[in-house]
Structures are given as C-alpha cells and as structure tokens.
Amino acid sequence: MAITIKDVHYSYPSHPQKMVLNIPSWSVAEGERTFLYGPSGGGKSTLLSALSGLIKTTGSLTVLDQSLNQMSTRQRDRFRAESIGFVFQQFNLISYLDAIDNIKLASSFGSNHRGDRLEQEIKVLLTELNISPDEWGEPARNLSIGQQQRIAIARALVNKPQLLIADEPTSSLDHINRDIFMSLLMSIVDEYKITLLLVSHDMSLSTHFDSVVSLNDINLVRKQS
C-alpha cells in the first residue's frame, strides 16, 4: 500500500480538546489514482500535513512502507523531500526565479544531489511538459498560468517521487485550463507510474480517478460534531 492509516487522531496543540482527525482505517493502493473530496474546514489540509510528515499524529500512519510516527522531524523532512511530490493550489513558485531555478530549489531538499545531471534532467522534464526553451530563463511572474502549472508539476517530479499529492490544484483555473491541467497530470502519472492523491471540492474532476473518497466517510470527527 502507498498509504495505510489505522486509528489516527490529531488535535492542534492550541485546541487540544477539539479533534480534527479521527480516522479508524483508510488505505491507498500503490499506483492508484485517488480523488479525495470534502467541505472546507473538514480536515483535508490537516490530513495532507499528516501524510507529508509536517505534523505528527497518534496511531499508525504508514506512507510508502515507512512509519511516519517513528521518524524524527529531520527524518520526516528528508522523506518528504525525496519520496513525495506536491502540486499546490497557488503553485508556490518563487516569482523572481526562472523555471530551472524554481525546480532546482525543490531538488536541494533531497539527499540525492545530481550535480551537472540535475540541470539536464530538469530540461528534459520541461521539454516533456511543453515548456519552450525560450521560457526557461523567464522569471515565473512573467509566465502564464498554464506555464506556471507545468513548472509546478516539473518541480513536483524532479526528485522522482513515488507519491504525488495535489491540493486543490485547479481551484483558480477556468474550465479550459482545468481540463488541460488534468489531462497533463494524468498522462504524467501514467508515464512515471506514480501514486496520485488529489484533494478538491470540484466533483467534476472525479471521473479521472480510480477511487473517489469522501473525507466525511473516513474522518469520524464531523460525524460526531
């Protein structure tokens, strides 16, 4: 399994009496494309933070056969950098850096420093994602939303992750760019044989996925409130 959760609980330290996550059991198979949906404030972001090791939960949380609960903070940071790719809602590119340097920055957090090979691998990724060489040296702020999308995907893939997490990646896009993005994302996931977990409230995206999961069905907190 790519993700296995058993009896996971989490409350923020500032509100210890208010449980945010209460997930008795949930799993995502290796290679599966999973669509997770739920209302705002339902715990989606907290769950993603737990899966990436940004927060530490109680219970058993295993990602890519690694028990996050048994890792130190430094070990979780390294694991996240090397094994998990992220595509964020606002892409989170550094506006004044060009495409190559934005992607290099993500690579610097991993332990596999590839030296001269890295830039060549980045250029291959950018070419596969239809980013013209004329645009590689442009600051991210000068690029279109579609170009920034592709750079964000390349950044998520540069460390060759086994798991790709996309957090509301289409919420700021119109229908045309949303459909282009989803087609591109699915082709990349298939090509690289990556497990995909995409979180969104846009149910129209669910047709692209093997598994569609409501957070309310796995997280008992809202059922009890």
N, C-alpha and C positions, 0 to 999 in steps of 0.2 A: 504494500500500500504506500502511496505517496504521502497521505495524511491519515493518522489514526488518533482519534480523541476518545478518552474514557474518563468520565467523571471530572471534567474540567470546570473549575469555578474561578471567578475573578471579580473582585470589588476594588475600586480605586481607593488608594490609601486615604484620600481626603474624605471619602464617604464609605467607610468600611461596612456599614450596615446595609448599603444598597448594592445588591449583587447585579452585575452587568452581564456576566456569562454564567450559565448553568447548563452545560451540555453533557448529558449522560453518555452519549455514544454517537460518533459520526466518523465516516472514513471517505477518502477519495482514492480510487484505484490509480495505479501508475499508468500514465498515458491517457487518462480520462480528461475530457473537457467538461468542466462543471460550472454551471451558472447558479450563483447564489444571490437571492433577492430578499428584500425586506424593507420596512419603513425606516425613515430617518430616526435615529436615536434607538434603533433596535439592537445595536451591538455589533454591526458589521465591521466598523473600523477597529473596534477593540479585538474582535476575533482575528483580523488580519495582523494586528500588532502582536498578538499571541503567537500566531503561526510563524511570524518572522523573527520571533525572539526578542522583540522590543520590550515586551512586558513578560513577567513570569507568573504563571498560573499555578494553582494546585491541581492535583490529578495527573493523568498521564497524557502527554502531548508529544506525539512522535511524528516527525517530518522527515521523509526520505530516509527512514530507518534510524534516525538519530533522535534520542530523547532530549528535547529542549530543556526539560525540567532539571536534568542532571548536568547541564553545562553552566559554566561561569558566564558572566556578562561578556567577557572578551571572546570566549569560545562561541557564544551565540552570534556576536557581531561578525566574526570570521565566517561562520557557517552561512549566515545570511548573504554576505558578500560573494561567497563562492558558489552557492547552490541555489539561490532564489533570485529571480529577476522580477522587477516591478515596473509596471506602467501606471503612472499616476493620473489622476483626474486633470490636473493642470500641467502635466508633463514634467514640471520641476526642472527644466533646463536652466543653466546659468546664462542669463540673457546676453552677456558680453563675450562669452566664449563661443568659438565656432563648433561645428558638428564634431570634428575629430577630438577636440579638447574636452567637450562635454562627455564624450564616450570614454576617453582616457581616464577622466576623473572617476568614473564608476569602476574601471578596472583597477585603479590604485588601491581600492579597499580589499582586494583579494590578495592571496599569497602567491599566486602564480604569475609573477612578473615576467612578461614575454619579451621585453626589450624591443629590438627592432622589428620583431614579428608582429607586435601588437598593432602598430600603425597599418601594416599591410592587411591584417585581419579586419581592422575597422573599415578600411577602404573596400574590402570585399563585401562586408555587411551593407555598407551604404549603397554600393552598386546593386546588390540584390534587392534592396528596398527602393530602388529607382530614385536615389538622390544623385543629381548630376554633380560631377567633379567641380563644376563652376560654383557650386553652392557649399562645398565642403569648408571653405575658408570664411564664409559669411558668419557674422555674429548671429546667434539664434534669434535675437529680437527682429532681425531683418527678414526672416523666413516666414513663409505662410504657415497656417495652422497644419495643413496636410504635411508639409515638410518637417515641421516640428514633431508631429506624430511619429514619422518614420525614424527620426533621430532618437526619440524616446524608446522606440522598440529596439533599435540597434543597441542603445545603452543597456537595455534590459537583457540583451542576449550576449553581450560581449564576454562575459565570464562563463558562457556555456552552461546556463543553469538547467537543472533538471525539473524545476518547478517555476512556472511563470504566474504571477499574481497581477491582475489588472483591476484597479479600484476605480469604478465609475469612469472609465476612460472615454466614454462617448457623451458625457452629460453636457459638454459645451459645444457639441458639433451639430450642424444641421443634418438633415436626413441623408443627403448625398454623401457628405464626408463621413457620416456614421457608417454607411454601408460599405464605402471604400475601405475604411479602417478595419471593419470586421472581416472582410474578405482577405485583406492583407494579413491580419493577425492569425486567422485560421490556416492560411497557407504556410506561414512561418512555423506555427505549432506543429503542423503535419511534417514539414520538412525536417525540423530539428528533433522530432519525437519528444516533445515537451508536455508534461502535465500542466493543464491550464485551469486556474481558478479565477473566474471573472465575477466581480461583485457589481450589481447595478439594480436600479429600481425600474429600468426600462424593459418590460416583459417582451417587447418585440424582438429583443436580441436572443431570446431563449431558444429559438429554432436552430441556432447554430451549434447547440450543445448536446452531449451525450446524456447528461444528467442535469435536472433542474431541481433546485432545493430551496425551500423557503426557510429563512433563518428562524421564523417563528415555530417551525416544526421541530427544530433541533435544539433551540435555546429555550429552556423552560421558564426563563425569567419573566417573559412577557405574559406567559400563560398564568403565572401565579400573581401577577400585578392586578 
